[in-house]
Each structure stands twice: as structure tokens, then as C-alpha cells.
Amino acid sequence: MGMSDLVAFLCDELTRVERQTKGIPQLVEHGMASMLLCLFFGYEWYEQKVKFRAEDPDEWMLNGSDVWLAAHPVDNDVRRIIYTHRVIRLANALFVLMRAPAKGLEVLKERFLARSTKSCFIEAEIASSLVFNGFQVEILKEHGKKGEDFDLLATKDGATISVEVTSKLDGALTVKRIKNTLQAKRRQVSPDRPAVLYIHVPADWMRLELESMPVFDEAFQKFMSSSRRFNVIVLASEAVVPYLNGGIPTTLTRACFNNRPRHPLEHPGLFQVQLGKTASFLERLRSTRAATAKRRS
């Protein structure tokens, strides 16, 4: 199905979903996001990662059913909020990449089908945020070769940048741990062009920035004193802040800029993206539906 046919189909489905849910915004948005993910990744993936499951929900998407959530209680439970937020964010990111269109969408799809959801989700969101900031993006296959084993190529105004995306698991935040990550990732990007590294970190690390940022600063300074490979290193995290009977989803990015990179960039600030701030997939469908109805009238 081509992009124009997909949009036409989704516009028709939007009218049906609005009727079925009586227009309740959260239900409409979740329903349409789920449909897009099912169409792109296939029903088997959707059933494992998005559909509510009484057993073995996805560790990142948290698609446990009410029965599963009740059987695995937690304090200040905001898992359903996280689940809904991630389904919608992933659909928004995917729609931006499809409309661009970004190169290598099949590569991204293969990664989602074969790997853990978290790493693929973060990569998709970074890629879509770069598209939103005006970059042409290509999602690359792994080569397993030194200097060519990074995730994305981003091009803007004639400059092409290597982009690597990684994540850290829960555990102690130490200078050594972060520096080891930087050293390992340095070997994956090409020395012949600018490079940017995104590191998705646990929310607990960023909750107390007065304690965590000095650790990151020390690790970055030690690394950049001996390496000029990365122009920008961006920390990204997300959390849900409990509020009344629910919560408020938040995302956070912090960028560190190399003052003496090997290959300077004209606009390095464009890489400090705001996760989850790309164009709304649902808003785009509604504007397309309205424009189509106007042409027909």
C-alpha cells in the first residue's frame, strides 16, 4: 500500500473509530495509533507488543491487561499511562518517517521484528525528531565493521552526519561506566564525517540532576579531551510524574557540545531534539480528511 492509499484508508478508519468511541480523544488517538502500528509491523507484532495481554506483556510497551496489572501491583501505578503514551509516540514517529520518506524503513521494521522493543523505539523516535528538524534520514543496516557500524545518516544543507543511538540499563551511574560507553561508541562511527551520539538513560539518573550532571560532565570532559570524534552527545530520558489519580508523561534531553570537534557543524543545536514533539499523526489525518471533504464539496 502506497503512502497516499494508506492515508486515505486511515482517514476512512478515523471516521469509524470516532463513531465507535463516541469521539473520546484518548480512545480515538490510541485506536488510530494502534491501527497504524498493526498495519506497518503486522498483526503478530501488534498482538505481542500493543494488544493487551494477560501473560508476558512487552517489557517496554507495558501492554499488560487489567488482569496482569492486578496480578503484578506496583506503587503509584502509572503503567497504563506509559503504555498509552508510548503507543501514540511510536505511531507519530513512524508516520513522520513514512511521510518524509526516510530511507531504510524496511531496515527499521526488521529491527522491530527481531529485537527488543526499547532500542528500536528510541531509534525510531530519534530518527523522526531529526526529520522534524529538517534532516533527510537514512536508517542503516549493521555492517559489523569498525567506523561503519552506526544507526543513522542525517543530511542537511550538504552536510552528512553519522548518528549512533544507544541506551543504558538501570544500575549505578559512574564516570567510568559512561566513559566506557563513549569509548566503545567512538569506534562505531566514521572518523571522516561529523558524528552525534544519543544515549537514552534511566529516569532515576535524571531525577536528581544536581547529583547526576556532574558525573556526566566529568565523563564527557575526560572523553572529549582525548577524542574529537563526536560533535554532540545528547542524553535522553523519560518519566511519568504522578499527578492526582494519573500522571503527566515527560521527556527530557540534555546536550553536551564538543568545543573542538574533528569536523565542525554549522548548526549543532539542531541535534538537541525534543522526544515526542514531532507532528501529531492524528492531527495530520484530520487535516487531510478535511481537505478531501472540501475538494469534494
N, C-alpha and C positions, 0 to 999 in steps of 0.2 A: 504494500500500500504506500503510495507516494505521500508526501507531506500535505499537499492540498486536499487529497482524498481523506487523509487521516483527520485533518482539521474539520472538514465538512461532516464526517461521521461523528466526531466528538461534539460538534455543535448540536447535531440532532439528539445525541445522547444527553447532552446537558439539559435540554428541554424536558426530556423524560425523567431525568434524575431530580430536577427541580419539582416536578409534579409529584413524584414518588415520595420525596422527603418534605413536601409542603414548603419548600423554599428555605428550610432552616440552614443558615450559611455554613455552619461547621459540617453538617452532614453532606451538603452539596459539594463542598470543597474536597472533603475526604473521599466521597464517592467517585468524583471525576479523577482525582489523583490516582486512586486505586485502579481505575479502569485503564488509564494511560500506562501504568506500570505493568499491568497484565498484558496489554497489547504488545508492549515492547519486549518484555522479558519472557512471556509465555505463561500459561496457566500454572504449570508445575512450580515455577519460581514464585509466582504470586501466592500459591497455596502454602508454600513453605515460609515465605517472608512477610506477607501482608495480611492474608486471611487470618482471622482469629483462630488460635489453636489451643486445644485442651492439653496437648502434650508437645514438648520440645519446641517452644517458640524460638524465633531467631534471637540470638543474644543481643544483637544491636538494635533491631527493629522493635523488639519487645511486643510482639504480636500475640501475647497470651490472651486466652479467652477469660471471661469473668470467673469461670471455674478455676482456671490455672492461677489467676491473680489471687483468688481467695485462698488457694492451697499454698501459696508462697507469699505470705504477707510481709510487708516492709513498713517502716515508719515513714510518715509524711509521703504517702504513696502518690507519686506523680507519673507513674509509668504509662498510663493511658495518654496523658498529655504529651509525653515524649514520643510515644508511638505515632500519634496523630501528626505531630509537628514534623517528624522525620518522613512520613509518607508524603506529606504535602511538599516539603522541601525537595525531596528526591524527584518528584514529578515536575516541579518548577525547574530544577536544574536540567533534567533530561529534555524538557520541552525547549529550553533555551538552546541546548546543544543541537537538537534536531532542526530547529528553525535556522540556525546560523548559515549553513550546517557545518558542524565541526567534522573534521576528518577523523576516521578511525572509530566511528561509533560501534562498529561490529567488534572491535577490539575491547571496547568498554563493556559491551554486552557479554562477551566471552568471559571477561574477568568476573562479572557479577554472577554468572552461572557456575563458575568454578571455584571462586574464592570466598573468604569470609566477607560478609556484607559491609562491615565497618570501613575497611580500607578502600573498597570500591566507592562507597557512598562519599567519603571525604574527597577522593579524587574527582568524582563527578561534580561535586559542589565547587571545588576549586576551579575546575575547567570552565564551568558555566559562569562563575564570577568573573573570570578573565574575559570570556566572550562578552559579558555585560559591560566590561570596562573597555571594550573596543578592540580586543585582540582576536586574531584568527588563531584557532587552536587545533592542534592535531594530537590525538591520543595514540601513543606509540606501543608497538609490541616490544616485549622484553627481548634483548639480544644476548644477555649474559656476557657482554664484552665491556671491559674497562673503558669508561668515558662515553659509553653509548647506552647505558642501562638505566635511563631515567624515564619518567612517565609521560610528559607532555612537551610539545613545542608550542611556544606562543610567539606570534609575529605581529608587529605593529610598526608603522612608519619605516619599513625597510629593515628593522632590527628583529632578529630571531633569538629567542631566549630558551635555554633548557630549564625545564621545571620538574623538580622532584617533590613528591608528596610522601610523607611518612607519618607514623603515629607512635606514641609511646604508651605502654600499658601502665596500669596503676603500680605504685611502688614508690620507693624513696626518690626524691628529687635531689640529685647531687651534681656538682660541677663535672665530675668525672663521667657520669652517665651521659650527660648532654654532650660533652666534648667527644666522647667515643662515637656517639651518633653522628656528629658533624664530620668526623674524620672518615667514617665509613661512607657517608653520602657524598663526600667530596670526590671519591674515586669513581662514582657512578656518572657524573656529568662531564661533558666535554670541556677541555681547557681552552678551546678555540672560540667560544662564544660566551656571552653573559649567562649567568645561572641564578636561579631563585630556589630556595628550599622552604617548603611548608611543613611544619611539624604540628600535628594535632596532639594536644596534651590533655591529661585528665583534668576534669573540672576542679578537683581538690587542689591541684597545683596552683591554679589561678585564683582560688578563693581568697587567699591572703597574699595579695600582690607585694606588699611591703616585705614579705619574707621570701617569696619565690623569685621576684625580678632580680634581686642582687645575685642569685645563683645563676640565672640565665645570663645576666650581664657579664659575670666573670667568665663563664664558659665561652660566650661569644667573643669576648676580648682576647682570650688566650688563643682561640681558634683563628681569628682574623689576623692576629699578629704574625702568624706563620703561613696563612693561606689567603690568597686573593681570589679564590675560585667563585665564591658566592657573592653576588651583589647585594642580595637581600635575604634575610632569614625571617620568616613570619611564623609566629606562634598562633595557634587557633585552638579554641576550646568552646564548649557549650554546656549549658546547665539550665535547669528549670528552677526558678525561685518560687518556693511555696507562697501562695497568697490566698487568704480566706479558705475556701473549700477546693481550690485548684492550684494553679501556678502560672507563672509567666515564663515562656521559653526565651532564653537569651543566648546570643553568640558573641564571642569576643576575639579580636585579633590584635596582636602586638608585633610590630615590625622593627627589626634591627638592620640598619643600613651600613654596608661596608664603605668606609671613607676612602679606601684605595683599592677598588676592585681592578682586576686584570683588564676587563672590558667594561668601561663605564656605560651607564644607561642614561638616556635623556630624561625619562620620566619614571624613576624607580618607585615613586609613590603609588603608581597605578597597581602595584602588586599587593598593597595593603588592602585586600578585598574585604568586604563585609559579607560573611557567610549568611545564606538565606535571604539576601537582599536583591536577588535577581527578579526579573519581571514575573508577575503572577501568571501562571498558566491559565487559571480560571478567568482572570480579567481579560486576557488575550482572546479566549474563546468567546466571551460575551461581546467584546467589541467587534469580532469577526461576524458573529451572528447578527448583530445589529446592522452592520454594514451590508450584509447579504439581504436582510429584510428590506432595507432602504432601497437597494437596487431593484428589487422585485416589485416594489410598490409603485 
